[in-house]
Amino acid sequence: MAGKRAPICLVTDLDDTLVGHCADGARSQAEFFEYWDRVQRPLGSKLVYNTGRDLESFRELQALEHLPEPDAFIGRVGCQIFLCAAESDGECLPACTVRDEDWTQRLMRTWPAAAVEEAVGMAK
């Protein structure tokens, strides 16, 4: 199987990583996304944005920077995960609106809310 490419999963931050990191950023981004659409996407590769931004803030940046739709969006530093599927439960939905409920429930069960509130209170 020499020479055959395998699909990859690229997980990238946005601010000062994928966008806004250099003077010729727009050209570099365009070249990367052209490569992604031409080579990686047909292989079944997945593009995931992982950022501190929430979904609404990401959508604003996406429009401004002309970012392609990811396969998944991890926002608020892992507190939100959206699977960007065109279809969910037989209903066609806009991309990145399907919240990963399994992750949300797992996070809610294990999140030490009292400890976080105490730590935040001590930091004030």
N, C-alpha and C positions, 0 to 999 in steps of 0.2 A: 504494500500500500504506500510505497514511497511516493512522495509528491502530492498525495491527496490531503487536502486540508480538513481538519476537524473543526466543528463549530466551537466557538468560545463564548464565555460570558464576561463581558466587560462591565465592571462596576466602577463608576467615576464620580467624583465630586464635581460640582459645577463652578462655583465662584473661585477665581484665581487658580483653577485647574483646567477645566474644559473651556471656560470663557474668562476673558479679562486678564489673561496672564502675560500677554506680550503685545508689542506694537503691531505685528502683522497677524493678530489673532483671528480676524475675520477670514483671511485667506487660508490660514492653517486649518481653521474649523471647516471651511468649505471643502478643502482637500481631504480632510479626514472623513467627513460625512459622505463624500462622493465615493471614497474607498469603501466605507462601511456598506453603503447601498449596493455597490457593484460586486464586492467580494464577500464580505462577512454575512450580510443579511441572507443572501441566497443559500448559504451553508446552514442556516438555522441558528446562527449566532444571536445572542441576546444582549441588548443594551439596557443597562440599569443606571439610573441617576440616584446617587446617594448624597443627600445634602441636609444642611441644617434648616433650609427653607421649608415652609409648609406648601401644600399643593397650590394654593392661590398665588403665593409669591413665585413659585416655580412657573406657573402659567404665564405670569407677566414677563419673566425672564425669557421663557421659551418664545414668546411673540417677539420680544425685542431682539433676541439673538438668532432667531430662525432655527431653533433646535428641533431636530426630528423627535417624533414621539418615541419614548422609550418602551421597552417591553415590561418594565416595572419601575416604580418610583418609590424610593425610601426617603421619607421626609422627617423633619424634626429630629434628626440624628437617631433614626431608628425607631422612633415612637409611632410613625405612620408608615404603613406599607400598602401600596396600591399595585395590584396586578393590572396591567394595561391591556386587557383583552377586548377585542371588538364585540365579543358576545359573552353574556353571562346568564345562566339559567334560561337559555333560549331567547333572551331579550337582547337586542342590539343596543349597546350603551356607548357613549363617548369614551375614549380611552382614558385610563387613569381615574376611573370613578368606582372601580370595584375594590372596596376595602378588604384586606386580608383579615377576615374575622377570626380565624384560628390564631393568628399572631396577636391580634387585639386582645382576645380572651386570655391568652397565655401571659401577656404583659400585665394585664389587670390582676391576674391571680398572683403573680410573683412580685409586683411592684411594691416596694416598701414605703408606702405613702407616709406613714407616721414618721419614719426615720428621715425621709426627705423634708417633710414639714419642719421637723426639729432642727435639721441642719440649716435650712433656710432661715429659720427663726434665730439661730445662733449667729448667722452671718450678718444680720442686720445691725 
